[in-house]
Amino acid sequence: LIARLLAHMNNRLSVKEAYANALREVGVPVIFTSITMSVGVATWLWSSLKFQADMGVLLAYMFFVNMLGAIFLMPALATFILKPRK
């Protein structure tokens, strides 16, 4: 997502326009991948190995939170950190 955002900003778009375009291009794959990975490791919850079950919960949570950060936190930070080229 950040790579597409930067690519659009290099084409002289504002952060808001660049983010909208980036999300339109790669938003669904990011969400799909995150949910798929989260569900996959969440199945470890039923493992008889305690450590593996705990790691399944932790990884599922981390994958999901990482997706939320990429979608919601990244544009907020980009607004303050990245400057559009003129």
PDB file of N, CA, C and O in Angstrom:
ATOM      1  N   LEU A   1       0.832  -1.190   0.000  1.00  0.00           N
ATOM      2  CA  LEU A   1       0.000   0.000   0.000  1.00  0.00           C
ATOM      3  C   LEU A   1       0.875   1.252   0.000  1.00  0.00           C
ATOM      4  O   LEU A   1       0.607   2.208  -0.727  1.00  0.00           O
ATOM      5  N   ILE A   2       1.910   1.235   0.812  1.00  0.00           N
ATOM      6  CA  ILE A   2       2.781   2.414   0.875  1.00  0.00           C
ATOM      7  C   ILE A   2       3.539   2.606  -0.436  1.00  0.00           C
ATOM      8  O   ILE A   2       3.795   3.738  -0.847  1.00  0.00           O
ATOM      9  N   ALA A   3       3.896   1.509  -1.089  1.00  0.00           N
ATOM     10  CA  ALA A   3       4.604   1.627  -2.366  1.00  0.00           C
ATOM     11  C   ALA A   3       3.720   2.294  -3.414  1.00  0.00           C
ATOM     12  O   ALA A   3       4.184   3.147  -4.171  1.00  0.00           O
ATOM     13  N   ARG A   4       2.455   1.908  -3.457  1.00  0.00           N
ATOM     14  CA  ARG A   4       1.533   2.525  -4.410  1.00  0.00           C
ATOM     15  C   ARG A   4       1.275   3.985  -4.045  1.00  0.00           C
ATOM     16  O   ARG A   4       1.169   4.838  -4.927  1.00  0.00           O
ATOM     17  N   LEU A   5       1.174   4.274  -2.744  1.00  0.00           N
ATOM     18  CA  LEU A   5       0.981   5.651  -2.297  1.00  0.00           C
ATOM     19  C   LEU A   5       2.140   6.525  -2.754  1.00  0.00           C
ATOM     20  O   LEU A   5       1.932   7.613  -3.290  1.00  0.00           O
ATOM     21  N   LEU A   6       3.353   6.049  -2.541  1.00  0.00           N
ATOM     22  CA  LEU A   6       4.528   6.820  -2.948  1.00  0.00           C
ATOM     23  C   LEU A   6       4.607   6.973  -4.463  1.00  0.00           C
ATOM     24  O   LEU A   6       5.000   8.027  -4.963  1.00  0.00           O
ATOM     25  N   ALA A   7       4.235   5.927  -5.190  1.00  0.00           N
ATOM     26  CA  ALA A   7       4.253   6.010  -6.654  1.00  0.00           C
ATOM     27  C   ALA A   7       3.283   7.086  -7.145  1.00  0.00           C
ATOM     28  O   ALA A   7       3.607   7.854  -8.051  1.00  0.00           O
ATOM     29  N   HIS A   8       2.110   7.134  -6.550  1.00  0.00           N
ATOM     30  CA  HIS A   8       1.142   8.157  -6.953  1.00  0.00           C
ATOM     31  C   HIS A   8       1.590   9.550  -6.524  1.00  0.00           C
ATOM     32  O   HIS A   8       1.361  10.528  -7.236  1.00  0.00           O
ATOM     33  N   MET A   9       2.225   9.635  -5.368  1.00  0.00           N
ATOM     34  CA  MET A   9       2.716  10.946  -4.934  1.00  0.00           C
ATOM     35  C   MET A   9       3.849  11.429  -5.836  1.00  0.00           C
ATOM     36  O   MET A   9       4.015  12.633  -6.032  1.00  0.00           O
ATOM     37  N   ASN A  10       4.628  10.499  -6.383  1.00  0.00           N
ATOM     38  CA  ASN A  10       5.672  10.886  -7.337  1.00  0.00           C
ATOM     39  C   ASN A  10       5.078  11.427  -8.632  1.00  0.00           C
ATOM     40  O   ASN A  10       5.748  12.135  -9.384  1.00  0.00           O
ATOM     41  N   ASN A  11       3.817  11.090  -8.883  1.00  0.00           N
ATOM     42  CA  ASN A  11       3.112  11.630 -10.052  1.00  0.00           C
ATOM     43  C   ASN A  11       2.404  12.940  -9.719  1.00  0.00           C
ATOM     44  O   ASN A  11       1.484  13.359 -10.421  1.00  0.00           O
ATOM     45  N   ARG A  12       2.841  13.568  -8.653  1.00  0.00           N
ATOM     46  CA  ARG A  12       2.370  14.888  -8.233  1.00  0.00           C
ATOM     47  C   ARG A  12       0.912  14.922  -7.773  1.00  0.00           C
ATOM     48  O   ARG A  12       0.210  15.909  -7.991  1.00  0.00           O
ATOM     49  N   LEU A  13       0.469  13.852  -7.146  1.00  0.00           N
ATOM     50  CA  LEU A  13      -0.864  13.848  -6.544  1.00  0.00           C
ATOM     51  C   LEU A  13      -0.743  14.209  -5.071  1.00  0.00           C
ATOM     52  O   LEU A  13       0.303  13.997  -4.458  1.00  0.00           O
ATOM     53  N   SER A  14      -1.803  14.748  -4.512  1.00  0.00           N
ATOM     54  CA  SER A  14      -1.805  15.035  -3.079  1.00  0.00           C
ATOM     55  C   SER A  14      -1.852  13.716  -2.313  1.00  0.00           C
ATOM     56  O   SER A  14      -2.136  12.664  -2.886  1.00  0.00           O
ATOM     57  N   VAL A  15      -1.572  13.784  -1.026  1.00  0.00           N
ATOM     58  CA  VAL A  15      -1.597  12.571  -0.207  1.00  0.00           C
ATOM     59  C   VAL A  15      -2.990  11.952  -0.234  1.00  0.00           C
ATOM     60  O   VAL A  15      -3.128  10.731  -0.316  1.00  0.00           O
ATOM     61  N   LYS A  16      -4.013  12.785  -0.166  1.00  0.00           N
ATOM     62  CA  LYS A  16      -5.392  12.288  -0.166  1.00  0.00           C
ATOM     63  C   LYS A  16      -5.728  11.574  -1.474  1.00  0.00           C
ATOM     64  O   LYS A  16      -6.296  10.481  -1.460  1.00  0.00           O
ATOM     65  N   GLU A  17      -5.379  12.188  -2.596  1.00  0.00           N
ATOM     66  CA  GLU A  17      -5.648  11.563  -3.896  1.00  0.00           C
ATOM     67  C   GLU A  17      -4.801  10.305  -4.091  1.00  0.00           C
ATOM     68  O   GLU A  17      -5.286   9.293  -4.596  1.00  0.00           O
ATOM     69  N   ALA A  18      -3.539  10.381  -3.687  1.00  0.00           N
ATOM     70  CA  ALA A  18      -2.643   9.232  -3.836  1.00  0.00           C
ATOM     71  C   ALA A  18      -3.128   8.060  -2.993  1.00  0.00           C
ATOM     72  O   ALA A  18      -3.090   6.913  -3.440  1.00  0.00           O
ATOM     73  N   TYR A  19      -3.584   8.341  -1.777  1.00  0.00           N
ATOM     74  CA  TYR A  19      -4.086   7.267  -0.912  1.00  0.00           C
ATOM     75  C   TYR A  19      -5.351   6.643  -1.490  1.00  0.00           C
ATOM     76  O   TYR A  19      -5.504   5.421  -1.478  1.00  0.00           O
ATOM     77  N   ALA A  20      -6.247   7.468  -1.989  1.00  0.00           N
ATOM     78  CA  ALA A  20      -7.482   6.940  -2.583  1.00  0.00           C
ATOM     79  C   ALA A  20      -7.161   6.026  -3.763  1.00  0.00           C
ATOM     80  O   ALA A  20      -7.750   4.953  -3.899  1.00  0.00           O
ATOM     81  N   ASN A  21      -6.236   6.446  -4.606  1.00  0.00           N
ATOM     82  CA  ASN A  21      -5.847   5.620  -5.754  1.00  0.00           C
ATOM     83  C   ASN A  21      -5.156   4.337  -5.302  1.00  0.00           C
ATOM     84  O   ASN A  21      -5.426   3.262  -5.838  1.00  0.00           O
ATOM     85  N   ALA A  22      -4.273   4.446  -4.324  1.00  0.00           N
ATOM     86  CA  ALA A  22      -3.553   3.265  -3.832  1.00  0.00           C
ATOM     87  C   ALA A  22      -4.522   2.267  -3.203  1.00  0.00           C
ATOM     88  O   ALA A  22      -4.414   1.062  -3.430  1.00  0.00           O
ATOM     89  N   LEU A  23      -5.456   2.768  -2.423  1.00  0.00           N
ATOM     90  CA  LEU A  23      -6.429   1.880  -1.785  1.00  0.00           C
ATOM     91  C   LEU A  23      -7.329   1.223  -2.821  1.00  0.00           C
ATOM     92  O   LEU A  23      -7.703   0.058  -2.679  1.00  0.00           O
ATOM     93  N   ARG A  24      -7.671   1.963  -3.850  1.00  0.00           N
ATOM     94  CA  ARG A  24      -8.495   1.409  -4.925  1.00  0.00           C
ATOM     95  C   ARG A  24      -7.747   0.284  -5.650  1.00  0.00           C
ATOM     96  O   ARG A  24      -8.354  -0.705  -6.062  1.00  0.00           O
ATOM     97  N   GLU A  25      -6.438   0.439  -5.802  1.00  0.00           N
ATOM     98  CA  GLU A  25      -5.648  -0.545  -6.540  1.00  0.00           C
ATOM     99  C   GLU A  25      -5.317  -1.783  -5.714  1.00  0.00           C
ATOM    100  O   GLU A  25      -5.432  -2.903  -6.210  1.00  0.00           O
ATOM    101  N   VAL A  26      -4.909  -1.597  -4.466  1.00  0.00           N
ATOM    102  CA  VAL A  26      -4.413  -2.735  -3.689  1.00  0.00           C
ATOM    103  C   VAL A  26      -5.143  -2.945  -2.367  1.00  0.00           C
ATOM    104  O   VAL A  26      -4.706  -3.761  -1.555  1.00  0.00           O
ATOM    105  N   GLY A  27      -6.225  -2.243  -2.131  1.00  0.00           N
ATOM    106  CA  GLY A  27      -6.952  -2.382  -0.869  1.00  0.00           C
ATOM    107  C   GLY A  27      -7.552  -3.762  -0.671  1.00  0.00           C
ATOM    108  O   GLY A  27      -7.391  -4.364   0.391  1.00  0.00           O
ATOM    109  N   VAL A  28      -8.236  -4.264  -1.676  1.00  0.00           N
ATOM    110  CA  VAL A  28      -8.871  -5.579  -1.562  1.00  0.00           C
ATOM    111  C   VAL A  28      -7.833  -6.689  -1.382  1.00  0.00           C
ATOM    112  O   VAL A  28      -8.028  -7.552  -0.526  1.00  0.00           O
ATOM    113  N   PRO A  29      -6.741  -6.706  -2.150  1.00  0.00           N
ATOM    114  CA  PRO A  29      -5.735  -7.745  -1.901  1.00  0.00           C
ATOM    115  C   PRO A  29      -5.126  -7.680  -0.496  1.00  0.00           C
ATOM    116  O   PRO A  29      -4.842  -8.718   0.101  1.00  0.00           O
ATOM    117  N   VAL A  30      -4.927  -6.488   0.028  1.00  0.00           N
ATOM    118  CA  VAL A  30      -4.379  -6.355   1.383  1.00  0.00           C
ATOM    119  C   VAL A  30      -5.353  -6.940   2.398  1.00  0.00           C
ATOM    120  O   VAL A  30      -4.949  -7.693   3.285  1.00  0.00           O
ATOM    121  N   ILE A  31      -6.618  -6.603   2.275  1.00  0.00           N
ATOM    122  CA  ILE A  31      -7.628  -7.105   3.206  1.00  0.00           C
ATOM    123  C   ILE A  31      -7.782  -8.619   3.068  1.00  0.00           C
ATOM    124  O   ILE A  31      -7.831  -9.332   4.070  1.00  0.00           O
ATOM    125  N   PHE A  32      -7.856  -9.103   1.843  1.00  0.00           N
ATOM    126  CA  PHE A  32      -8.022 -10.540   1.611  1.00  0.00           C
ATOM    127  C   PHE A  32      -6.847 -11.333   2.173  1.00  0.00           C
ATOM    128  O   PHE A  32      -7.040 -12.359   2.824  1.00  0.00           O
ATOM    129  N   THR A  33      -5.636 -10.858   1.921  1.00  0.00           N
ATOM    130  CA  THR A  33      -4.450 -11.551   2.413  1.00  0.00           C
ATOM    131  C   THR A  33      -4.420 -11.567   3.935  1.00  0.00           C
ATOM    132  O   THR A  33      -4.105 -12.591   4.542  1.00  0.00           O
ATOM    133  N   SER A  34      -4.741 -10.452   4.545  1.00  0.00           N
ATOM    134  CA  SER A  34      -4.731 -10.378   6.004  1.00  0.00           C
ATOM    135  C   SER A  34      -5.754 -11.325   6.626  1.00  0.00           C
ATOM    136  O   SER A  34      -5.449 -12.040   7.581  1.00  0.00           O
ATOM    137  N   ILE A  35      -6.947 -11.324   6.089  1.00  0.00           N
ATOM    138  CA  ILE A  35      -7.986 -12.201   6.637  1.00  0.00           C
ATOM    139  C   ILE A  35      -7.620 -13.665   6.417  1.00  0.00           C
ATOM    140  O   ILE A  35      -7.803 -14.495   7.307  1.00  0.00           O
ATOM    141  N   THR A  36      -7.108 -13.979   5.239  1.00  0.00           N
ATOM    142  CA  THR A  36      -6.709 -15.355   4.949  1.00  0.00           C
ATOM    143  C   THR A  36      -5.612 -15.826   5.899  1.00  0.00           C
ATOM    144  O   THR A  36      -5.685 -16.927   6.444  1.00  0.00           O
ATOM    145  N   MET A  37      -4.603 -14.992   6.094  1.00  0.00           N
ATOM    146  CA  MET A  37      -3.509 -15.359   6.999  1.00  0.00           C
ATOM    147  C   MET A  37      -4.004 -15.469   8.444  1.00  0.00           C
ATOM    148  O   MET A  37      -3.608 -16.379   9.171  1.00  0.00           O
ATOM    149  N   SER A  38      -4.864 -14.545   8.853  1.00  0.00           N
ATOM    150  CA  SER A  38      -5.388 -14.570  10.223  1.00  0.00           C
ATOM    151  C   SER A  38      -6.199 -15.832  10.489  1.00  0.00           C
ATOM    152  O   SER A  38      -6.033 -16.477  11.524  1.00  0.00           O
ATOM    153  N   VAL A  39      -7.062 -16.177   9.564  1.00  0.00           N
ATOM    154  CA  VAL A  39      -7.877 -17.384   9.734  1.00  0.00           C
ATOM    155  C   VAL A  39      -6.998 -18.627   9.714  1.00  0.00           C
ATOM    156  O   VAL A  39      -7.225 -19.567  10.477  1.00  0.00           O
ATOM    157  N   GLY A  40      -6.003 -18.630   8.848  1.00  0.00           N
ATOM    158  CA  GLY A  40      -5.107 -19.785   8.756  1.00  0.00           C
ATOM    159  C   GLY A  40      -4.366 -20.066  10.055  1.00  0.00           C
ATOM    160  O   GLY A  40      -4.318 -21.210  10.509  1.00  0.00           O
ATOM    161  N   VAL A  41      -3.797 -19.042  10.649  1.00  0.00           N
ATOM    162  CA  VAL A  41      -3.056 -19.277  11.890  1.00  0.00           C
ATOM    163  C   VAL A  41      -3.986 -19.361  13.095  1.00  0.00           C
ATOM    164  O   VAL A  41      -3.604 -19.914  14.126  1.00  0.00           O
ATOM    165  N   ALA A  42      -5.190 -18.825  12.983  1.00  0.00           N
ATOM    166  CA  ALA A  42      -6.147 -18.944  14.091  1.00  0.00           C
ATOM    167  C   ALA A  42      -6.572 -20.394  14.295  1.00  0.00           C
ATOM    168  O   ALA A  42      -6.987 -20.769  15.391  1.00  0.00           O
ATOM    169  N   THR A  43      -6.473 -21.203  13.259  1.00  0.00           N
ATOM    170  CA  THR A  43      -6.822 -22.621  13.410  1.00  0.00           C
ATOM    171  C   THR A  43      -5.838 -23.341  14.326  1.00  0.00           C
ATOM    172  O   THR A  43      -6.132 -24.430  14.819  1.00  0.00           O
ATOM    173  N   TRP A  44      -4.674 -22.741  14.555  1.00  0.00           N
ATOM    174  CA  TRP A  44      -3.714 -23.335  15.490  1.00  0.00           C
ATOM    175  C   TRP A  44      -4.268 -23.343  16.908  1.00  0.00           C
ATOM    176  O   TRP A  44      -3.743 -24.043  17.774  1.00  0.00           O
ATOM    177  N   LEU A  45      -5.311 -22.580  17.150  1.00  0.00           N
ATOM    178  CA  LEU A  45      -5.919 -22.518  18.481  1.00  0.00           C
ATOM    179  C   LEU A  45      -6.326 -23.909  18.963  1.00  0.00           C
ATOM    180  O   LEU A  45      -6.308 -24.177  20.165  1.00  0.00           O
ATOM    181  N   TRP A  46      -6.686 -24.780  18.051  1.00  0.00           N
ATOM    182  CA  TRP A  46      -7.120 -26.121  18.419  1.00  0.00           C
ATOM    183  C   TRP A  46      -5.976 -27.131  18.454  1.00  0.00           C
ATOM    184  O   TRP A  46      -6.210 -28.337  18.534  1.00  0.00           O
ATOM    185  N   SER A  47      -4.758 -26.644  18.394  1.00  0.00           N
ATOM    186  CA  SER A  47      -3.600 -27.530  18.477  1.00  0.00           C
ATOM    187  C   SER A  47      -3.443 -28.045  19.907  1.00  0.00           C
ATOM    188  O   SER A  47      -3.763 -27.349  20.870  1.00  0.00           O
ATOM    189  N   SER A  48      -2.952 -29.261  20.025  1.00  0.00           N
ATOM    190  CA  SER A  48      -2.725 -29.820  21.361  1.00  0.00           C
ATOM    191  C   SER A  48      -1.454 -29.256  21.994  1.00  0.00           C
ATOM    192  O   SER A  48      -1.239 -29.400  23.197  1.00  0.00           O
ATOM    193  N   LEU A  49      -0.622 -28.620  21.189  1.00  0.00           N
ATOM    194  CA  LEU A  49       0.581 -27.986  21.721  1.00  0.00           C
ATOM    195  C   LEU A  49       0.224 -26.587  22.225  1.00  0.00           C
ATOM    196  O   LEU A  49      -0.228 -25.743  21.451  1.00  0.00           O
ATOM    197  N   LYS A  50       0.421 -26.349  23.489  1.00  0.00           N
ATOM    198  CA  LYS A  50       0.034 -25.075  24.108  1.00  0.00           C
ATOM    199  C   LYS A  50       0.731 -23.890  23.438  1.00  0.00           C
ATOM    200  O   LYS A  50       0.095 -22.876  23.151  1.00  0.00           O
ATOM    201  N   PHE A  51       2.036 -24.016  23.188  1.00  0.00           N
ATOM    202  CA  PHE A  51       2.776 -22.915  22.573  1.00  0.00           C
ATOM    203  C   PHE A  51       2.227 -22.598  21.184  1.00  0.00           C
ATOM    204  O   PHE A  51       2.059 -21.428  20.838  1.00  0.00           O
ATOM    205  N   GLN A  52       1.951 -23.613  20.397  1.00  0.00           N
ATOM    206  CA  GLN A  52       1.426 -23.394  19.046  1.00  0.00           C
ATOM    207  C   GLN A  52       0.043 -22.750  19.108  1.00  0.00           C
ATOM    208  O   GLN A  52      -0.263 -21.872  18.301  1.00  0.00           O
ATOM    209  N   ALA A  53      -0.783 -23.169  20.039  1.00  0.00           N
ATOM    210  CA  ALA A  53      -2.110 -22.571  20.189  1.00  0.00           C
ATOM    211  C   ALA A  53      -1.995 -21.094  20.573  1.00  0.00           C
ATOM    212  O   ALA A  53      -2.716 -20.252  20.037  1.00  0.00           O
ATOM    213  N   ASP A  54      -1.097 -20.789  21.491  1.00  0.00           N
ATOM    214  CA  ASP A  54      -0.900 -19.395  21.896  1.00  0.00           C
ATOM    215  C   ASP A  54      -0.365 -18.550  20.746  1.00  0.00           C
ATOM    216  O   ASP A  54      -0.798 -17.414  20.553  1.00  0.00           O
ATOM    217  N   MET A  55       0.562 -19.094  19.995  1.00  0.00           N
ATOM    218  CA  MET A  55       1.128 -18.359  18.861  1.00  0.00           C
ATOM    219  C   MET A  55       0.092 -18.153  17.759  1.00  0.00           C
ATOM    220  O   MET A  55       0.132 -17.145  17.053  1.00  0.00           O
ATOM    221  N   GLY A  56      -0.828 -19.090  17.606  1.00  0.00           N
ATOM    222  CA  GLY A  56      -1.894 -18.928  16.617  1.00  0.00           C
ATOM    223  C   GLY A  56      -2.759 -17.726  16.930  1.00  0.00           C
ATOM    224  O   GLY A  56      -3.105 -16.949  16.041  1.00  0.00           O
ATOM    225  N   VAL A  57      -3.105 -17.576  18.195  1.00  0.00           N
ATOM    226  CA  VAL A  57      -3.908 -16.423  18.603  1.00  0.00           C
ATOM    227  C   VAL A  57      -3.113 -15.138  18.404  1.00  0.00           C
ATOM    228  O   VAL A  57      -3.627 -14.159  17.862  1.00  0.00           O
ATOM    229  N   LEU A  58      -1.870 -15.145  18.840  1.00  0.00           N
ATOM    230  CA  LEU A  58      -1.034 -13.953  18.730  1.00  0.00           C
ATOM    231  C   LEU A  58      -0.816 -13.543  17.271  1.00  0.00           C
ATOM    232  O   LEU A  58      -0.955 -12.370  16.926  1.00  0.00           O
ATOM    233  N   LEU A  59      -0.478 -14.499  16.427  1.00  0.00           N
ATOM    234  CA  LEU A  59      -0.239 -14.179  15.020  1.00  0.00           C
ATOM    235  C   LEU A  59      -1.508 -13.717  14.310  1.00  0.00           C
ATOM    236  O   LEU A  59      -1.463 -12.788  13.504  1.00  0.00           O
ATOM    237  N   ALA A  60      -2.629 -14.353  14.601  1.00  0.00           N
ATOM    238  CA  ALA A  60      -3.888 -13.928  13.985  1.00  0.00           C
ATOM    239  C   ALA A  60      -4.187 -12.481  14.357  1.00  0.00           C
ATOM    240  O   ALA A  60      -4.586 -11.681  13.511  1.00  0.00           O
ATOM    241  N   TYR A  61      -3.991 -12.157  15.622  1.00  0.00           N
ATOM    242  CA  TYR A  61      -4.199 -10.784  16.086  1.00  0.00           C
ATOM    243  C   TYR A  61      -3.228  -9.828  15.396  1.00  0.00           C
ATOM    244  O   TYR A  61      -3.624  -8.753  14.947  1.00  0.00           O
ATOM    245  N   MET A  62      -1.973 -10.216  15.312  1.00  0.00           N
ATOM    246  CA  MET A  62      -0.961  -9.345  14.704  1.00  0.00           C
ATOM    247  C   MET A  62      -1.234  -9.107  13.221  1.00  0.00           C
ATOM    248  O   MET A  62      -1.094  -7.981  12.744  1.00  0.00           O
ATOM    249  N   PHE A  63      -1.619 -10.143  12.491  1.00  0.00           N
ATOM    250  CA  PHE A  63      -1.929  -9.971  11.070  1.00  0.00           C
ATOM    251  C   PHE A  63      -3.093  -9.001  10.882  1.00  0.00           C
ATOM    252  O   PHE A  63      -3.059  -8.133  10.010  1.00  0.00           O
ATOM    253  N   PHE A  64      -4.114  -9.160  11.704  1.00  0.00           N
ATOM    254  CA  PHE A  64      -5.295  -8.310  11.576  1.00  0.00           C
ATOM    255  C   PHE A  64      -4.981  -6.859  11.946  1.00  0.00           C
ATOM    256  O   PHE A  64      -5.392  -5.936  11.243  1.00  0.00           O
ATOM    257  N   VAL A  65      -4.263  -6.662  13.033  1.00  0.00           N
ATOM    258  CA  VAL A  65      -3.910  -5.303  13.459  1.00  0.00           C
ATOM    259  C   VAL A  65      -2.971  -4.652  12.444  1.00  0.00           C
ATOM    260  O   VAL A  65      -3.061  -3.450  12.196  1.00  0.00           O
ATOM    261  N   ASN A  66      -2.080  -5.434  11.864  1.00  0.00           N
ATOM    262  CA  ASN A  66      -1.188  -4.907  10.836  1.00  0.00           C
ATOM    263  C   ASN A  66      -1.985  -4.403   9.635  1.00  0.00           C
ATOM    264  O   ASN A  66      -1.661  -3.361   9.066  1.00  0.00           O
ATOM    265  N   MET A  67      -3.023  -5.138   9.253  1.00  0.00           N
ATOM    266  CA  MET A  67      -3.876  -4.696   8.152  1.00  0.00           C
ATOM    267  C   MET A  67      -4.578  -3.387   8.513  1.00  0.00           C
ATOM    268  O   MET A  67      -4.625  -2.462   7.702  1.00  0.00           O
ATOM    269  N   LEU A  68      -5.116  -3.313   9.715  1.00  0.00           N
ATOM    270  CA  LEU A  68      -5.788  -2.083  10.134  1.00  0.00           C
ATOM    271  C   LEU A  68      -4.823  -0.903  10.140  1.00  0.00           C
ATOM    272  O   LEU A  68      -5.183   0.204   9.739  1.00  0.00           O
ATOM    273  N   GLY A  69      -3.601  -1.145  10.595  1.00  0.00           N
ATOM    274  CA  GLY A  69      -2.598  -0.087  10.587  1.00  0.00           C
ATOM    275  C   GLY A  69      -2.251   0.366   9.184  1.00  0.00           C
ATOM    276  O   GLY A  69      -2.087   1.559   8.933  1.00  0.00           O
ATOM    277  N   ALA A  70      -2.138  -0.586   8.271  1.00  0.00           N
ATOM    278  CA  ALA A  70      -1.806  -0.243   6.883  1.00  0.00           C
ATOM    279  C   ALA A  70      -2.925   0.558   6.231  1.00  0.00           C
ATOM    280  O   ALA A  70      -2.667   1.441   5.413  1.00  0.00           O
ATOM    281  N   ILE A  71      -4.147   0.254   6.587  1.00  0.00           N
ATOM    282  CA  ILE A  71      -5.274   0.919   5.939  1.00  0.00           C
ATOM    283  C   ILE A  71      -5.631   2.247   6.602  1.00  0.00           C
ATOM    284  O   ILE A  71      -5.959   3.212   5.911  1.00  0.00           O
ATOM    285  N   PHE A  72      -5.572   2.306   7.926  1.00  0.00           N
ATOM    286  CA  PHE A  72      -6.028   3.508   8.624  1.00  0.00           C
ATOM    287  C   PHE A  72      -4.905   4.378   9.183  1.00  0.00           C
ATOM    288  O   PHE A  72      -4.973   5.603   9.086  1.00  0.00           O
ATOM    289  N   LEU A  73      -3.889   3.776   9.757  1.00  0.00           N
ATOM    290  CA  LEU A  73      -2.827   4.553  10.393  1.00  0.00           C
ATOM    291  C   LEU A  73      -1.834   5.108   9.377  1.00  0.00           C
ATOM    292  O   LEU A  73      -1.359   6.236   9.515  1.00  0.00           O
ATOM    293  N   MET A  74      -1.525   4.316   8.363  1.00  0.00           N
ATOM    294  CA  MET A  74      -0.544   4.737   7.368  1.00  0.00           C
ATOM    295  C   MET A  74      -0.925   6.048   6.673  1.00  0.00           C
ATOM    296  O   MET A  74      -0.065   6.920   6.547  1.00  0.00           O
ATOM    297  N   PRO A  75      -2.167   6.231   6.217  1.00  0.00           N
ATOM    298  CA  PRO A  75      -2.472   7.515   5.572  1.00  0.00           C
ATOM    299  C   PRO A  75      -2.433   8.687   6.548  1.00  0.00           C
ATOM    300  O   PRO A  75      -2.081   9.803   6.167  1.00  0.00           O
ATOM    301  N   ALA A  76      -2.791   8.437   7.794  1.00  0.00           N
ATOM    302  CA  ALA A  76      -2.731   9.513   8.785  1.00  0.00           C
ATOM    303  C   ALA A  76      -1.285   9.949   9.006  1.00  0.00           C
ATOM    304  O   ALA A  76      -0.995  11.144   9.065  1.00  0.00           O
ATOM    305  N   LEU A  77      -0.388   8.990   9.126  1.00  0.00           N
ATOM    306  CA  LEU A  77       1.028   9.324   9.290  1.00  0.00           C
ATOM    307  C   LEU A  77       1.602   9.945   8.024  1.00  0.00           C
ATOM    308  O   LEU A  77       2.424  10.859   8.094  1.00  0.00           O
ATOM    309  N   ALA A  78       1.172   9.453   6.870  1.00  0.00           N
ATOM    310  CA  ALA A  78       1.680   9.983   5.603  1.00  0.00           C
ATOM    311  C   ALA A  78       1.309  11.450   5.435  1.00  0.00           C
ATOM    312  O   ALA A  78       2.064  12.219   4.840  1.00  0.00           O
ATOM    313  N   THR A  79       0.163  11.835   5.950  1.00  0.00           N
ATOM    314  CA  THR A  79      -0.265  13.229   5.852  1.00  0.00           C
ATOM    315  C   THR A  79       0.721  14.153   6.551  1.00  0.00           C
ATOM    316  O   THR A  79       0.982  15.259   6.078  1.00  0.00           O
ATOM    317  N   PHE A  80       1.268  13.705   7.670  1.00  0.00           N
ATOM    318  CA  PHE A  80       2.199  14.536   8.430  1.00  0.00           C
ATOM    319  C   PHE A  80       3.644  14.386   7.974  1.00  0.00           C
ATOM    320  O   PHE A  80       4.416  15.342   8.037  1.00  0.00           O
ATOM    321  N   ILE A  81       4.013  13.197   7.516  1.00  0.00           N
ATOM    322  CA  ILE A  81       5.420  12.917   7.228  1.00  0.00           C
ATOM    323  C   ILE A  81       5.789  13.204   5.776  1.00  0.00           C
ATOM    324  O   ILE A  81       6.824  13.816   5.510  1.00  0.00           O
ATOM    325  N   LEU A  82       4.956  12.770   4.843  1.00  0.00           N
ATOM    326  CA  LEU A  82       5.289  12.889   3.425  1.00  0.00           C
ATOM    327  C   LEU A  82       4.823  14.225   2.866  1.00  0.00           C
ATOM    328  O   LEU A  82       3.719  14.688   3.150  1.00  0.00           O
ATOM    329  N   LYS A  83       5.666  14.816   2.088  1.00  0.00           N
ATOM    330  CA  LYS A  83       5.327  16.079   1.432  1.00  0.00           C
ATOM    331  C   LYS A  83       5.176  15.820  -0.067  1.00  0.00           C
ATOM    332  O   LYS A  83       6.041  15.187  -0.672  1.00  0.00           O
ATOM    333  N   PRO A  84       4.092  16.301  -0.670  1.00  0.00           N
ATOM    334  CA  PRO A  84       3.946  16.104  -2.113  1.00  0.00           C
ATOM    335  C   PRO A  84       5.012  16.875  -2.883  1.00  0.00           C
ATOM    336  O   PRO A  84       5.421  17.967  -2.486  1.00  0.00           O
ATOM    337  N   ARG A  85       5.449  16.291  -3.982  1.00  0.00           N
ATOM    338  CA  ARG A  85       6.451  16.962  -4.821  1.00  0.00           C
ATOM    339  C   ARG A  85       5.787  18.045  -5.642  1.00  0.00           C
ATOM    340  O   ARG A  85       4.655  17.895  -6.102  1.00  0.00           O
ATOM    341  N   LYS A  86       6.499  19.125  -5.815  1.00  0.00           N
ATOM    342  CA  LYS A  86       5.938  20.239  -6.591  1.00  0.00           C
ATOM    343  C   LYS A  86       6.723  20.457  -7.846  1.00  0.00           C
ATOM    344  O   LYS A  86       6.401  21.351  -8.628  1.00  0.00           O
TER     345      LYS A  86
END
